[in-house]
Amino acid sequence: MKSLEWEGKEDTGIRFLDGASSSDLFWKNFNHQQLAMALTDEQGHVLVSNPLFTKTVIQSPSQADLFFILENLRKEGHSFKEPVSVPYNAAHHMVLLTLFKVPENSGTASYLWVATSQAEVVLQQKVSNLKNLYRSFIDTSFELIFRTTLSGTILFANRLFLRSFGFENYRKIKGSTIQLLFNDPSYYEQLQKQLLENKRVSSETVLFRCVDGTVLTALVNCHLYHDESGVAVLNWTMLDISHQVESENALKANNDQLAKVNRQMEKFLYSTSHDLRSPITSILGLINLMRLESKDVSILDYVAKIEASTIKLDNVIRDIMSFSRTTYQRLTSQRIDFSHMTWKIINSHRSEPAVKKINFEVKTDDLFPFYGDGGRIEIVVENIVRNAIQFYDENKSRPFIQVNISTDKRSVQMEIIDNGIGIGQQHMEHIFDMFYKASHHSKGAGLGLYIVKETVEKLQGTIVAESEIGFGTVFRISIPNDHKGRLISRKLQLQNNN
């Protein structure tokens, strides 16, 4: 057995590569390889080996072991056209022997043997697995990941980066400058200055231009660090938010359009309602004149029917006006006198025949000032009182409507009670639905209680109803005091405590 340290290696007649210069290069690499390497003949006799092979492998086994390895491999049917690896126990540690068939015109040498320790193999496998895992993570990330020099030259980019910008492969982008992809190339200089000062850029929204000319909006993070050679490099991660920005712009445009439609609708409902009420008022006035001037029973009967239909239409228009005010107008804040407001509502119905038969009672407790949207709260009370009047029970000896209102520093509690005809239990879960009518006696469009519920919710309050056929109905409403009312109430409470 000989190693490359011996003199006269040219005497072996081995020519692994053709040409003197190629042969010299081979032997130089062979001798200085960090892998244990040896050349053997067909029988496994070592013709020449480098020092690492001698130290790692040949010091423990006899050359017969290499012969047996070759024989076993031949019996297994190996033709050695491809490298073959076998584990081997050398000096109490495992090595992996890999055989390469050398060209037939290489002299007496037939096989090149390379020995690698099992620990190195495992370590290399782990490193390879980690590299594959890292690459898999980089290429399956939902972020665009790439690395550049400080001047902007691209050193690395993941697949999503290539796809997002429209590059066919990495060769198309390697070596080019990221600055060219900025929609505003001068903006890169600003980022570069920020990186030099702060070492990082976080959550910066940047516009880029893709290969096809489309604009890509990305949320950019970049970190400046020095690699193992001390060279400054930039690690970039970008999140493509183009679709999000498009959606936000579309949503804003839709919201603007919706706001415009709402304003137009509010104006239309307001003007239309007022324009319609004017002729209705005139019709009701003419009806009163006809009653005064005519004694004909049949004509008066027709007049009564015209009046009923006109009042029904007037109620519908009032509901539309209330709905418009509740839905489109902004919330206001003012101190509310509940007693005055309630009696004003009741008195507005004095001309109705049923009101003359109903006993009204209003109890208010205004110990704490209440501030809120007076117009909307009036709509709530008006609609419930109007319903109570409409559905009073004429068979009862003493029909009544009672309104109880009490305030504290946090809210107002309203309770509106009547002993009218009541509402059947099968209707209770639907009474706040739009256009729902629980009785054939209803003279409206079924909007009243729907408007009440919408208004209460607009005021961030609550409403519940209890009713039973033949006994009447109770509505309980709670509406929070606004910020100003709570502050004044607290001040009054502190003064009273002192």
C-alpha positions as CSV (number, residue, x, y, z in Angstrom):
1,M,0.0,0.0,0.0
2,K,1.3,3.4,-0.9
3,S,0.2,7.0,-0.1
4,L,0.7,10.1,-2.1
5,E,3.6,11.0,0.2
6,W,5.8,8.4,-1.6
7,E,8.2,9.3,-4.3
8,G,7.9,8.4,-7.9
9,K,4.1,8.2,-8.2
10,E,4.5,8.5,-11.9
11,D,6.0,5.0,-12.0
12,T,2.7,3.4,-11.2
13,G,1.6,4.1,-14.8
14,I,-1.7,5.4,-13.5
15,R,-3.3,8.0,-15.8
16,F,-6.7,8.9,-14.3
17,L,-7.0,11.9,-16.7
18,D,-5.5,12.4,-20.1
19,G,-2.8,14.9,-20.4
20,A,0.0,15.9,-18.0
21,S,-1.6,19.1,-16.8
22,S,-4.9,17.3,-16.1
23,S,-3.1,14.5,-14.3
24,D,-1.2,17.0,-12.1
25,L,-4.4,18.8,-11.3
26,F,-6.1,15.5,-10.3
27,W,-3.2,14.4,-8.0
28,K,-3.0,17.8,-6.4
29,N,-6.7,17.8,-5.5
30,F,-6.5,14.1,-4.5
31,N,-3.7,14.8,-2.1
32,H,-5.4,17.9,-0.5
33,Q,-8.9,16.7,-0.4
34,Q,-10.7,16.8,2.9
35,L,-12.3,13.5,2.1
36,A,-10.5,10.2,2.6
37,M,-9.8,8.9,-1.0
38,A,-8.0,5.9,-2.5
39,L,-7.5,4.1,-5.8
40,T,-7.6,0.3,-6.1
41,D,-7.5,-2.3,-8.7
42,E,-10.2,-4.9,-9.6
43,Q,-9.3,-7.0,-6.6
44,G,-9.4,-4.2,-4.1
45,H,-5.7,-3.8,-3.7
46,V,-4.8,-0.2,-2.8
47,L,-2.6,1.3,-5.4
48,V,-2.5,4.8,-3.9
49,S,-4.3,6.7,-1.1
50,N,-4.2,10.1,0.5
51,P,-3.2,10.4,4.1
52,L,-6.8,10.9,5.4
53,F,-7.9,7.6,3.8
54,T,-5.0,5.8,5.4
55,K,-5.8,7.3,8.8
56,T,-9.5,6.7,8.6
57,V,-9.9,3.4,6.9
58,I,-6.8,1.3,6.1
59,Q,-5.2,1.5,9.6
60,S,-7.7,-1.0,11.0
61,P,-8.8,-3.5,8.3
62,S,-6.8,-5.7,6.0
63,Q,-6.9,-5.1,2.2
64,A,-8.9,-8.3,2.0
65,D,-11.9,-6.4,3.4
66,L,-12.0,-4.1,0.3
67,F,-11.8,-7.3,-1.8
68,F,-14.8,-8.8,0.1
69,I,-16.8,-5.6,-0.3
70,L,-16.2,-5.7,-4.1
71,E,-17.2,-9.4,-4.3
72,N,-20.4,-8.9,-2.3
73,L,-21.4,-6.0,-4.5
74,R,-20.8,-8.0,-7.6
75,K,-22.9,-10.8,-6.2
76,E,-25.6,-8.3,-5.6
77,G,-25.5,-7.5,-9.3
78,H,-23.9,-4.1,-9.2
79,S,-22.3,-3.0,-12.5
80,F,-20.7,0.1,-10.9
81,K,-22.0,2.3,-13.7
82,E,-23.3,4.5,-10.9
83,P,-21.6,5.2,-7.6
84,V,-22.3,2.6,-4.9
85,S,-22.2,3.4,-1.1
86,V,-21.9,0.8,1.7
87,P,-21.5,1.3,5.5
88,Y,-18.3,0.0,7.0
89,N,-17.1,-0.3,10.6
90,A,-13.6,1.1,10.8
91,A,-11.7,1.4,14.1
92,H,-14.9,1.4,16.3
93,H,-16.6,4.0,14.2
94,M,-18.9,3.8,11.2
95,V,-17.8,5.2,7.8
96,L,-19.6,5.3,4.5
97,L,-17.5,3.9,1.6
98,T,-18.5,5.2,-1.8
99,L,-17.1,3.5,-4.9
100,F,-16.7,5.1,-8.3
101,K,-15.7,3.1,-11.4
102,V,-12.8,4.8,-13.1
103,P,-12.4,4.9,-16.9
104,E,-10.9,1.7,-18.4
105,N,-8.0,3.7,-20.0
106,S,-6.9,5.0,-16.6
107,G,-4.1,2.5,-16.2
108,T,-4.2,-0.1,-13.5
109,A,-6.6,1.7,-11.3
110,S,-10.2,0.4,-11.4
111,Y,-12.0,2.1,-8.5
112,L,-11.9,5.3,-6.6
113,W,-12.9,4.9,-3.0
114,V,-14.2,7.8,-0.9
115,A,-14.7,7.4,2.9
116,T,-17.0,9.6,4.9
117,S,-17.6,9.3,8.6
118,Q,-21.2,8.4,9.5
119,A,-21.4,11.4,11.8
120,E,-20.5,13.7,8.9
121,V,-23.1,12.0,6.7
122,V,-25.8,12.5,9.3
123,L,-24.7,16.1,9.8
124,Q,-24.7,16.7,6.1
125,Q,-28.2,15.1,5.9
126,K,-29.4,17.4,8.7
127,V,-27.9,20.4,7.0
128,S,-29.5,19.4,3.7
129,N,-32.9,18.9,5.4
130,L,-32.7,22.2,7.1
131,K,-31.8,23.9,3.8
132,N,-34.7,22.2,2.1
133,L,-37.0,23.2,5.0
134,Y,-35.8,26.8,4.9
135,R,-36.2,26.9,1.1
136,S,-39.6,25.3,1.3
137,F,-40.6,27.9,3.9
138,I,-39.3,30.8,1.8
139,D,-41.0,29.6,-1.3
140,T,-44.3,28.8,0.3
141,S,-44.5,32.1,2.3
142,F,-47.3,34.5,1.6
143,E,-44.7,37.3,1.7
144,L,-42.3,38.4,-1.0
145,I,-38.9,37.7,0.4
146,F,-35.6,38.9,-1.2
147,R,-32.1,40.1,-0.4
148,T,-30.1,43.0,-1.9
149,T,-26.9,44.8,-1.4
150,L,-27.0,48.2,0.2
151,S,-26.9,49.7,-3.3
152,G,-30.0,47.7,-4.2
153,T,-28.6,44.9,-6.4
154,I,-30.8,41.8,-6.0
155,L,-28.9,38.8,-4.5
156,F,-31.8,36.5,-3.8
157,A,-35.6,36.3,-4.3
158,N,-38.3,33.8,-3.5
159,R,-40.8,32.4,-6.0
160,L,-43.6,34.6,-4.9
161,F,-41.4,37.7,-5.6
162,L,-40.8,36.4,-9.1
163,R,-44.5,35.6,-9.8
164,S,-45.8,38.9,-8.3
165,F,-43.5,41.0,-10.4
166,G,-43.9,38.8,-13.5
167,F,-40.4,37.4,-13.9
168,E,-40.1,34.0,-15.6
169,N,-37.2,32.8,-13.5
170,Y,-34.5,33.9,-11.1
171,R,-32.0,34.5,-13.9
172,K,-34.2,37.3,-15.2
173,I,-33.9,39.3,-12.0
174,K,-30.5,38.3,-10.5
175,G,-28.1,41.2,-10.6
176,S,-30.7,43.9,-11.4
177,T,-31.5,46.7,-9.1
178,I,-34.6,46.8,-6.9
179,Q,-34.7,50.6,-7.4
180,L,-35.9,50.0,-11.0
181,L,-39.0,48.2,-9.6
182,F,-40.0,51.2,-7.5
183,N,-42.9,53.2,-9.1
184,D,-41.0,56.3,-8.0
185,P,-37.3,55.3,-8.1
186,S,-36.3,58.3,-6.0
187,Y,-38.3,56.9,-3.1
188,Y,-35.7,54.1,-2.8
189,E,-33.1,56.8,-1.8
190,Q,-35.4,57.9,1.0
191,L,-35.6,54.3,2.3
192,Q,-31.9,53.8,1.9
193,K,-31.3,56.9,4.1
194,Q,-33.7,55.7,6.7
195,L,-32.0,52.3,6.7
196,L,-28.6,53.8,7.3
197,E,-29.9,55.8,10.2
198,N,-32.2,53.3,11.9
199,K,-31.0,50.0,10.5
200,R,-34.6,49.1,9.6
201,V,-37.8,50.1,7.9
202,S,-41.1,48.9,9.3
203,S,-44.6,48.8,7.7
204,E,-43.8,51.2,4.9
205,T,-46.4,51.4,2.1
206,V,-44.6,51.4,-1.2
207,L,-45.8,51.4,-4.8
208,F,-43.9,49.1,-7.2
209,R,-44.2,48.6,-10.9
210,C,-44.4,45.0,-12.3
211,V,-42.9,43.8,-15.6
212,D,-46.3,44.2,-17.4
213,G,-46.6,47.8,-16.1
214,T,-49.2,47.2,-13.4
215,V,-48.7,48.8,-10.0
216,L,-48.2,46.6,-7.0
217,T,-48.9,48.1,-3.6
218,A,-46.8,46.4,-0.8
219,L,-46.3,46.8,2.9
220,V,-42.5,46.7,3.2
221,N,-40.2,45.7,6.1
222,C,-36.4,45.9,5.6
223,H,-33.5,45.1,8.0
224,L,-29.9,46.1,7.5
225,Y,-27.3,43.6,8.8
226,H,-23.8,42.4,8.0
227,D,-23.2,38.9,6.7
228,E,-20.4,36.6,7.7
229,S,-17.9,38.5,5.6
230,G,-18.9,41.8,7.2
231,V,-20.6,43.0,4.0
232,A,-23.8,45.1,4.5
233,V,-26.9,43.5,3.0
234,L,-30.6,44.3,3.1
235,N,-33.2,41.6,4.0
236,W,-36.6,42.5,2.6
237,T,-40.1,41.2,3.3
238,M,-43.1,42.6,1.5
239,L,-46.8,41.9,1.8
240,D,-48.8,42.5,-1.4
241,I,-51.8,44.6,-0.3
242,S,-52.8,45.6,-3.8
243,H,-56.2,43.8,-3.6
244,Q,-56.8,45.2,-0.1
245,V,-56.1,48.8,-1.3
246,E,-58.4,48.2,-4.3
247,S,-61.1,46.9,-2.1
248,E,-60.8,49.9,0.3
249,N,-60.9,52.3,-2.6
250,A,-64.0,50.6,-4.0
251,L,-65.6,50.5,-0.5
252,K,-64.9,54.2,-0.1
253,A,-66.4,55.0,-3.5
254,N,-69.4,52.9,-2.6
255,N,-69.8,54.6,0.7
256,D,-69.6,58.0,-0.9
257,Q,-72.2,57.0,-3.4
258,L,-74.4,55.6,-0.7
259,A,-74.1,58.8,1.3
260,K,-75.1,60.7,-1.8
261,V,-78.1,58.5,-2.3
262,N,-79.0,58.8,1.4
263,R,-78.9,62.6,1.1
264,Q,-81.0,62.5,-2.0
265,M,-83.5,60.1,-0.4
266,E,-83.7,62.3,2.7
267,K,-84.4,65.4,0.6
268,F,-87.0,63.5,-1.5
269,L,-88.9,62.0,1.5
270,Y,-88.9,65.3,3.3
271,S,-90.0,67.5,0.4
272,T,-92.5,64.9,-0.8
273,S,-94.1,64.4,2.6
274,H,-94.5,68.1,3.1
275,D,-95.9,68.6,-0.4
276,L,-98.4,65.8,0.2
277,R,-99.5,67.0,3.6
278,S,-100.5,70.4,2.2
279,P,-103.3,69.0,0.0
280,I,-104.4,66.6,2.7
281,T,-104.9,69.5,5.1
282,S,-106.9,71.2,2.4
283,I,-109.1,68.1,1.9
284,L,-109.8,67.8,5.7
285,G,-110.7,71.5,5.7
286,L,-113.2,71.0,2.9
287,I,-114.7,68.0,4.6
288,N,-115.5,70.1,7.7
289,L,-117.1,72.7,5.4
290,M,-119.3,70.0,3.8
291,R,-120.4,68.8,7.2
292,L,-121.5,72.4,8.1
293,E,-123.3,73.1,4.8
294,S,-125.0,69.7,4.1
295,K,-127.6,67.9,6.0
296,D,-128.0,65.1,3.5
297,V,-127.3,61.8,5.3
298,S,-125.9,60.0,2.3
299,I,-123.6,62.8,1.5
300,L,-122.4,63.0,5.1
301,D,-121.8,59.2,4.9
302,Y,-119.6,59.7,1.9
303,V,-117.9,62.6,3.6
304,A,-117.1,60.4,6.6
305,K,-115.5,57.8,4.4
306,I,-113.5,60.4,2.5
307,E,-112.3,61.7,5.9
308,A,-111.3,58.2,7.2
309,S,-109.3,57.5,4.0
310,T,-107.7,61.0,4.2
311,I,-106.7,60.5,7.8
312,K,-105.3,57.1,7.0
313,L,-103.2,58.7,4.2
314,D,-102.1,61.4,6.6
315,N,-101.0,58.8,9.1
316,V,-98.9,57.0,6.4
317,I,-97.3,60.3,5.4
318,R,-96.5,61.1,9.1
319,D,-94.9,57.7,9.4
320,I,-92.8,58.3,6.3
321,M,-91.7,61.6,7.8
322,S,-90.8,60.0,11.1
323,F,-88.9,57.2,9.3
324,S,-87.0,59.8,7.3
325,R,-86.1,61.8,10.4
326,T,-85.1,58.7,12.4
327,T,-83.0,57.2,9.6
328,Y,-81.2,60.0,7.9
329,Q,-80.9,63.0,10.3
330,R,-78.0,63.3,12.7
331,L,-78.5,62.8,16.5
332,T,-79.0,66.0,18.5
333,S,-78.7,66.7,22.2
334,Q,-81.0,68.9,24.2
335,R,-82.6,68.9,27.7
336,I,-86.1,67.3,27.5
337,D,-89.1,68.3,29.4
338,F,-91.0,65.0,29.4
339,S,-94.2,66.3,30.9
340,H,-94.5,69.1,28.4
341,M,-93.6,66.8,25.5
342,T,-96.1,64.1,26.5
343,W,-99.0,66.4,26.9
344,K,-98.2,68.1,23.6
345,I,-98.5,64.7,21.9
346,I,-101.8,63.9,23.6
347,N,-103.3,67.3,22.8
348,S,-102.4,67.0,19.2
349,H,-105.0,64.1,19.1
350,R,-107.8,66.0,20.8
351,S,-109.8,66.4,17.6
352,E,-110.2,62.6,17.3
353,P,-113.5,61.2,18.6
354,A,-111.9,58.4,20.6
355,V,-109.7,60.8,22.6
356,K,-112.8,62.2,24.3
357,K,-113.6,58.8,25.7
358,I,-110.1,58.0,27.0
359,N,-108.7,59.1,30.4
360,F,-105.0,60.2,30.1
361,E,-102.6,60.2,33.0
362,V,-99.0,61.4,32.8
363,K,-96.6,61.0,35.7
364,T,-93.0,62.3,35.4
365,D,-90.1,62.3,37.8
366,D,-87.5,64.8,36.6
367,L,-85.1,64.6,39.6
368,F,-82.2,64.3,37.2
369,P,-81.9,66.4,34.0
370,F,-82.0,64.3,30.8
371,Y,-80.3,65.3,27.6
372,G,-80.9,63.5,24.3
373,D,-82.5,63.7,20.9
374,G,-85.8,65.3,21.7
375,G,-87.2,64.9,18.1
376,R,-86.6,61.1,18.1
377,I,-87.9,60.5,21.6
378,E,-91.0,62.4,20.7
379,I,-91.4,60.1,17.7
380,V,-91.2,57.1,20.0
381,V,-93.9,58.4,22.4
382,E,-96.1,59.7,19.6
383,N,-96.3,56.4,17.8
384,I,-97.1,54.4,20.9
385,V,-99.7,56.8,22.2
386,R,-101.3,57.0,18.7
387,N,-101.5,53.1,18.7
388,A,-103.0,53.1,22.2
389,I,-105.7,55.6,21.0
390,Q,-106.4,53.7,17.8
391,F,-106.8,50.4,19.6
392,Y,-108.7,51.6,22.7
393,D,-111.5,49.3,23.9
394,E,-114.8,51.1,23.6
395,N,-116.6,48.4,25.6
396,K,-114.7,49.3,28.7
397,S,-116.3,51.7,31.1
398,R,-113.1,53.6,31.8
399,P,-110.6,53.3,29.0
400,F,-107.3,54.9,29.9
401,I,-103.7,55.6,28.7
402,Q,-101.1,56.1,31.4
403,V,-97.6,57.4,30.8
404,N,-95.0,57.0,33.6
405,I,-91.6,58.6,33.1
406,S,-88.7,58.7,35.5
407,T,-85.1,59.8,35.0
408,D,-81.8,59.1,36.8
409,K,-78.3,60.1,36.0
410,R,-77.8,57.3,33.6
411,S,-81.1,56.9,31.7
412,V,-84.8,57.6,31.3
413,Q,-87.3,54.9,31.9
414,M,-90.7,55.2,30.1
415,E,-93.7,53.0,30.7
416,I,-96.8,53.5,28.5
417,I,-99.8,51.5,29.7
418,D,-103.3,51.1,28.2
419,N,-106.3,48.9,28.8
420,G,-107.2,48.6,25.1
421,I,-108.1,45.6,23.1
422,G,-104.6,44.1,23.5
423,I,-102.4,42.1,21.1
424,G,-102.6,38.3,20.6
425,Q,-99.5,36.3,21.7
426,Q,-99.1,35.0,18.1
427,H,-98.4,38.5,17.0
428,M,-96.1,39.7,19.7
429,E,-92.8,38.6,18.0
430,H,-93.8,40.4,14.8
431,I,-95.2,43.7,16.1
432,F,-91.9,45.6,15.4
433,D,-91.6,44.2,11.9
434,M,-92.0,46.6,8.9
435,F,-95.6,46.7,7.4
436,Y,-96.9,44.2,10.0
437,K,-100.5,44.6,11.1
438,A,-101.7,42.7,14.2
439,S,-105.3,43.7,13.8
440,H,-107.8,44.5,11.0
441,H,-108.6,47.7,12.9
442,S,-105.2,49.1,11.9
443,K,-105.5,52.4,10.0
444,G,-101.8,52.8,9.2
445,A,-99.3,51.1,6.9
446,G,-97.8,49.0,9.7
447,L,-94.8,51.3,10.1
448,G,-95.4,52.8,13.5
449,L,-93.9,50.2,15.8
450,Y,-91.1,49.5,13.3
451,I,-90.2,53.2,13.4
452,V,-90.3,53.0,17.3
453,K,-87.9,50.1,17.4
454,E,-85.5,51.6,14.9
455,T,-85.5,54.9,16.7
456,V,-84.9,53.4,20.2
457,E,-82.0,51.4,18.8
458,K,-80.6,54.5,17.1
459,L,-80.6,56.1,20.6
460,Q,-78.9,52.9,21.9
461,G,-81.9,52.1,24.1
462,T,-84.1,49.1,24.6
463,I,-87.9,48.5,24.3
464,V,-90.1,45.5,25.4
465,A,-93.8,45.0,25.1
466,E,-96.3,42.9,27.0
467,S,-99.9,42.4,26.0
468,E,-102.9,40.2,26.4
469,I,-106.2,40.2,24.5
470,G,-108.9,42.1,26.4
471,F,-106.6,43.5,29.1
472,G,-104.3,45.9,27.3
473,T,-100.7,46.6,26.5
474,V,-97.6,47.8,28.3
475,F,-94.5,49.3,26.5
476,R,-91.3,49.7,28.6
477,I,-88.5,51.8,27.1
478,S,-85.1,52.7,28.4
479,I,-82.9,55.3,26.7
480,P,-79.4,56.3,28.0
481,N,-78.7,59.8,29.2
482,D,-76.0,61.4,27.0
483,H,-72.7,62.6,28.2
484,K,-73.8,66.1,29.1
485,G,-76.8,64.8,31.0
486,R,-74.7,62.4,33.0
487,L,-72.2,65.1,34.0
488,I,-74.9,67.6,35.1
489,S,-76.7,64.8,37.0
490,R,-73.4,63.8,38.8
491,K,-72.8,67.5,39.7
492,L,-76.3,67.8,41.2
493,Q,-75.9,64.6,43.1
494,L,-72.6,65.8,44.7
495,Q,-74.3,69.1,45.6
496,N,-77.2,67.3,47.3
497,N,-74.8,65.0,49.2
498,N,-73.0,68.1,50.6
